[in-house]
Amino acid sequence: MTMTFKNIIQVFIAVLIQLSIHDRVIAQQYPVFSQYYFNELVINPAYAGNHVQLSLTSTYRNQWVNFPGAPRTLSISGHTSLYDGKVGVGMLVNHDVIGSYANQNVYGYYSYKIGFKKSALSMGLSAGYNFVGADFSRLDLLNPGDASFAALNSYKPNFGAGLYWNSARSFIGFSVPFILNSTLVSNVADVGAALQEARYYFLRAGTIQPVNPKGTLKINPSFLVRAQEEQPLSVDINLGFIIHDIVSTGLSLRSGDALIAFIDLKLSESFHFAYSFDMTGSNLNNFSNGSHEFMLNYRTRIRSVHKNVECPDYYGYGINGRPRYKK
């Protein structure tokens, strides 16, 4: 690893940390996904374009089934590489409903990749807006005129940044998807408090290693550290197995929350389908039947854009080194 490479990482992380310094806030919940495992874009803007070809993903999450007002989330994203894999662009739309509250996030992504001999570093930026709305008219209120239950509609722009480094078999990423602590509502009722957007920090790393000489069975351990202001630190420990590059299945343990079982199936050269089930480990298990999450991914090469640049394997972490071309 050269000194130039180290300087890039140090400067970029220093900028993220400086931008992230702010007073304490009341947090806004960002959707929690279990299948970031197969779509890293939902947590790191630097991942944009890492699939090289056009990649479109739709995810639906039904959290805490049978629990009234539990979160339901729909996410649609797409990203692709440009300029021989050196640049990535993408877009992400989240629609999250929690009881009477609705949160929407619409973000655009840009990443730039620096290729080294046996690895690559991507630096990413995101920009967009968050919408938070609340409609309490559907609630059975004892006092419908209570100012505490006034309708809430707030649009706030925000931006984020991230780093993503990968080699042939390993990767590590760090991101801050929302850097600004925008105030959504101030002086709520008579409390005098302020509802503000929370800042999130994600640290993610993993590796893929063959188990047998032919490489038809691979082990894929990874982890995710999720830090949210005003909330306890959350850690996911993941262990997956990739079989014949057709199926990926395994378990994830989320600290203090859930045990997650997941499976991803290759339906064709273009389509993959994934499903995960969260078995709640907290006291919510007495009131819900866990959480279900479904994902459908479609990938295709656009010859006029991607030409003959090699695309990574579906379960891989991206092209390592400088762009390579098929003959």
C-alpha positions, 0 to 999 in steps of 0.5 A, a space after each residue: 500500500 503506497 503513501 498516497 493511498 494512505 493519505 487519501 484515506 486519512 484525509 477523507 475520514 478526517 473530513 467525515 469526522 469534522 463534518 459529523 461534529 454537532 450537538 446532541 439531538 433527538 434521533 429520527 429512525 432510518 430504515 433497518 435492512 437485513 439484506 444490505 448483505 446483497 445491496 451495500 448501496 443502502 448503507 454506503 454511497 461509495 458502493 455505486 457502480 461496484 456491480 459495473 453493469 446496470 443493477 436494479 434492486 427492489 426490497 420490501 421489509 415487513 418488520 415485527 409482523 402482527 405488531 400494530 403500527 410496526 415498520 413497513 419499508 419499500 426500497 428501490 435502488 439502481 446504480 451503474 458504472 461509467 467511463 470504463 468503471 472509474 465512475 459510479 452513479 445511482 439512485 435510492 428511494 425509500 418509503 418507510 411507514 411506522 404507525 402514523 408516521 411516514 418517512 421518505 428518502 430520495 438520494 442520488 449517488 456518485 462514486 469515483 474509483 481508484 484502481 491499484 495493482 490488486 485492489 481498488 478504492 472508491 470514494 462516494 458522495 450522496 445528496 437528496 432529501 428526507 421527507 417526514 410526515 405524520 397523519 394523526 387523523 386515523 388515531 382515536 384521540 381523547 382530545 383531537 384538538 391537542 397541539 401535540 398531535 398536529 399534522 407534520 410535514 417536513 422536507 429537509 435536504 441532506 448529504 452523505 459520504 463513504 469509502 469502500 476498499 476491496 480486493 479480490 476476496 475482501 472489503 472494508 467500508 465506512 460511511 455516514 449517509 446523513 451528515 446534517 442534523 436538520 431540525 424537522 420540528 422545533 418547540 413540539 407542543 409545550 415540551 420545548 424540544 426539537 425533533 431532528 434528523 439523526 446521524 448514522 455511522 456504518 463500518 462494514 467489512 468481510 471476506 470470501 474464502 474457498 472451502 474446497 479446492 474447486 471453489 464450489 463452496 465458499 465461506 463468507 464471514 462479515 460484520 456491520 457496526 451501526 452507530 446512531 446518535 442517542 442510541 446504543 451501538 449495534 453490531 451484526 455478525 454474519 456468516 454465509 456460505 456460497 454454493 456453486 455461485 448459485 445459492 448463498 445462505 447463512 445466519 446473522 446475529 444482531 446484538 440485542 435484537 435478532 437472529 436472522 436467517 437468509 437465502 439468495 437464489 440465482 434465478 437466471 443470469 440477470 435475476 436474483 431473489 433473496 429472502 430473510 427472516 428476523 427472529 426477534 430476540 427482545 421482548 417484542 417476540 411476545 407480541 410479533 412473529 418476527 420480520 420478513 424481508 424480500 429482495 429482487 435484483 436485476 442486472 444487465 450490461 448496456 454495451 454502449 455504456 459498459 462496452 467489454 469491461 469485466 463485471 464482478 461475480 454476483 456474490 463478489 465484492 467488486 472488480 479489484 485493481 484497474 478495469 479489465 476487458 473481455 477479449 
